[in-house]
Amino acid sequence: MPDYRRVYTPGGAVFLTLVTYNRKTLFAQPENIQRLRQAAAIVKTEMPFDITAAVILPDHLHFVWTLPPHDDNYSKRVGRLKVLFTRSFKGNVALPQDVCLSRQRQRESDVWQRRFWEHTIRDEADWIGHINYLHYNPVKHGFVGCPHQWEFSSFRQFVKNGFYAKDWGCRCGGQEAGVEYEGASLVVGE
């Protein structure tokens, strides 16, 4: 088994990618997005943290979370989020029999891909690059032509707070997008 090593920084910011099992498009249904939001609200109540930025795509999610000072345990929060969403999605029923034996032994269902991908934000430039990547992701995947067209994103809040101009990354009317997020050097786990 691989030896996974994660960086834990108290009070730090972390970029996260969570992917559905076999890339099922669970979040194409608005009711599942609402379930995810409810699960996140519960986790934030149990273990406070700030969801700095988020985008929900049909088969995966990206977050930037900022943890409170003296707390570095984003893994526990991610695990709890997955459990709460899975329970709300499936109820407290037995695991489906069509998942592989390994997943059955680990008591894993067919909702989430094992584990998750994380990147500890190192500095302001790294933070900006990951925030830009997150907000441009629906365009990158071809779901919309411009970030402002994707409903399930924190993009509008970032525009409202003055971080972006309302036409950032916009290709409406044939404009050039002009998005910068360090291109191939930015590894995001999807």
C-alpha positions as CSV (number, residue, x, y, z in Angstrom):
1,M,0.0,0.0,0.0
2,P,1.3,3.5,-0.8
3,D,2.7,5.6,2.0
4,Y,0.5,8.7,1.7
5,R,2.0,11.8,3.3
6,R,0.1,15.0,3.8
7,V,1.2,18.3,5.0
8,Y,-0.7,19.6,8.0
9,T,-0.3,23.3,8.9
10,P,-2.3,24.7,11.8
11,G,-4.4,27.6,10.7
12,G,-3.4,27.0,7.1
13,A,-5.3,27.0,3.8
14,V,-5.6,23.8,1.8
15,F,-6.9,23.2,-1.8
16,L,-8.9,20.0,-2.0
17,T,-10.3,17.8,-4.8
18,L,-13.0,15.2,-4.0
19,V,-14.1,12.9,-6.8
20,T,-17.2,10.7,-7.0
21,Y,-16.8,6.9,-7.3
22,N,-16.3,6.0,-11.0
23,R,-16.9,9.7,-11.9
24,K,-20.7,9.3,-11.4
25,T,-22.4,12.6,-12.1
26,L,-24.1,12.8,-8.7
27,F,-23.9,16.6,-8.5
28,A,-25.8,17.0,-11.8
29,Q,-28.9,16.7,-9.6
30,P,-29.6,19.9,-7.5
31,E,-30.9,17.9,-4.6
32,N,-27.5,16.3,-4.2
33,I,-25.9,19.7,-4.1
34,Q,-28.3,20.6,-1.4
35,R,-27.3,17.5,0.5
36,L,-23.7,18.4,0.2
37,R,-24.3,21.9,1.5
38,Q,-26.2,20.5,4.5
39,A,-23.3,18.1,5.2
40,A,-20.8,20.9,5.0
41,A,-22.8,23.1,7.3
42,I,-22.9,20.2,9.9
43,V,-19.1,19.7,9.6
44,K,-18.5,23.4,10.0
45,T,-20.6,23.4,13.2
46,E,-18.8,20.4,14.6
47,M,-15.3,21.4,13.6
48,P,-15.2,25.1,12.6
49,F,-13.3,26.1,9.4
50,D,-13.9,28.5,6.6
51,I,-14.8,27.5,3.1
52,T,-12.8,30.2,1.3
53,A,-13.8,29.1,-2.2
54,A,-15.7,26.2,-3.8
55,V,-16.9,24.8,-7.1
56,I,-19.2,21.8,-7.4
57,L,-19.0,20.0,-10.8
58,P,-21.1,17.0,-11.8
59,D,-18.5,14.4,-10.8
60,H,-16.0,16.3,-8.5
61,L,-15.6,19.2,-6.2
62,H,-12.8,21.7,-5.5
63,F,-12.5,23.6,-2.2
64,V,-10.1,26.0,-0.6
65,W,-10.5,25.6,3.1
66,T,-8.9,27.8,5.8
67,L,-8.5,26.2,9.2
68,P,-8.6,27.9,12.5
69,P,-5.4,28.7,14.3
70,H,-3.9,25.7,16.2
71,D,-6.0,23.3,14.1
72,D,-4.6,21.3,11.1
73,N,-7.0,18.4,10.7
74,Y,-8.7,18.9,7.3
75,S,-8.6,15.1,6.8
76,K,-11.1,14.5,9.6
77,R,-13.3,17.2,8.2
78,V,-13.2,15.7,4.6
79,G,-14.0,12.2,6.0
80,R,-16.9,13.6,8.0
81,L,-18.2,15.5,5.0
82,K,-18.1,12.3,2.9
83,V,-19.9,10.2,5.6
84,L,-22.6,12.8,6.1
85,F,-23.3,13.2,2.4
86,T,-23.3,9.5,1.8
87,R,-25.7,8.9,4.6
88,S,-28.1,11.6,3.4
89,F,-27.8,10.3,-0.1
90,K,-28.2,6.6,0.6
91,G,-29.8,6.7,4.1
92,N,-28.4,4.3,6.7
93,V,-28.8,1.3,4.5
94,A,-26.4,-1.6,4.0
95,L,-23.6,-1.3,1.4
96,P,-24.6,-2.1,-2.2
97,Q,-23.5,-5.6,-3.2
98,D,-22.3,-4.4,-6.6
99,V,-19.2,-2.7,-5.1
100,C,-15.9,-4.6,-5.2
101,L,-15.0,-6.9,-2.3
102,S,-12.2,-4.5,-1.2
103,R,-14.7,-1.6,-0.8
104,Q,-17.1,-3.9,1.1
105,R,-14.3,-4.9,3.5
106,Q,-13.5,-1.3,4.1
107,R,-17.2,-0.5,4.5
108,E,-17.0,1.9,1.6
109,S,-20.0,2.6,-0.6
110,D,-20.2,3.6,-4.3
111,V,-20.5,7.3,-3.6
112,W,-17.0,8.7,-3.3
113,Q,-13.6,7.8,-4.8
114,R,-11.2,6.6,-2.1
115,R,-9.2,9.3,-0.4
116,F,-9.0,12.8,-1.7
117,W,-6.4,15.1,-3.2
118,E,-5.0,18.0,-1.2
119,H,-2.4,20.7,-1.7
120,T,-1.3,22.9,1.2
121,I,-1.3,26.5,0.1
122,R,2.3,27.9,0.4
123,D,1.9,31.6,-0.2
124,E,-0.3,34.3,-1.8
125,A,0.7,33.5,-5.4
126,D,-0.1,29.8,-4.7
127,W,-3.5,30.8,-3.2
128,I,-4.4,33.1,-6.1
129,G,-3.4,30.4,-8.6
130,H,-5.6,27.7,-7.0
131,I,-8.5,30.2,-6.5
132,N,-8.3,31.0,-10.2
133,Y,-8.1,27.4,-11.2
134,L,-11.1,26.5,-9.0
135,H,-13.3,29.3,-10.5
136,Y,-12.2,28.6,-14.1
137,N,-12.7,24.8,-13.8
138,P,-16.3,24.7,-15.2
139,V,-15.0,26.5,-18.3
140,K,-12.0,24.1,-18.5
141,H,-14.3,21.1,-18.5
142,G,-16.6,22.7,-21.1
143,F,-19.7,23.0,-19.0
144,V,-20.0,26.8,-19.6
145,G,-18.2,29.4,-21.7
146,C,-17.5,31.8,-18.8
147,P,-17.0,31.4,-15.0
148,H,-20.0,33.7,-14.2
149,Q,-22.3,31.2,-16.0
150,W,-21.7,28.3,-13.5
151,E,-24.2,28.4,-10.7
152,F,-22.4,26.2,-8.2
153,S,-19.3,28.2,-7.5
154,S,-18.1,30.9,-5.2
155,F,-17.1,33.0,-8.2
156,R,-20.0,35.5,-7.8
157,Q,-19.0,36.1,-4.1
158,F,-15.4,36.8,-5.2
159,V,-16.7,39.3,-7.8
160,K,-18.9,40.9,-5.1
161,N,-15.9,41.2,-2.8
162,G,-13.8,42.9,-5.5
163,F,-11.3,40.0,-6.1
164,Y,-12.4,39.6,-9.7
165,A,-13.9,41.9,-12.3
166,K,-17.3,40.6,-13.3
167,D,-15.9,39.7,-16.8
168,W,-12.9,37.8,-15.4
169,G,-12.2,34.7,-17.5
170,C,-15.2,35.7,-19.7
171,R,-15.4,34.6,-23.3
172,C,-18.8,36.2,-23.9
173,G,-18.9,38.0,-27.2
174,G,-15.7,36.3,-28.4
175,Q,-13.4,37.9,-25.8
176,E,-10.1,36.3,-24.9
177,A,-10.3,34.7,-21.5
178,G,-6.8,35.7,-20.2
179,V,-6.8,33.4,-17.1
180,E,-3.6,32.7,-15.2
181,Y,-3.2,29.8,-12.9
182,E,0.3,28.5,-13.5
183,G,-0.8,26.1,-16.2
184,A,0.8,22.7,-16.2
185,S,2.7,23.3,-13.0
186,L,-0.5,23.6,-11.0
187,V,-1.4,20.0,-10.0
188,V,-4.9,19.6,-8.7
189,G,-5.7,16.0,-8.5
190,E,-8.4,15.5,-11.2
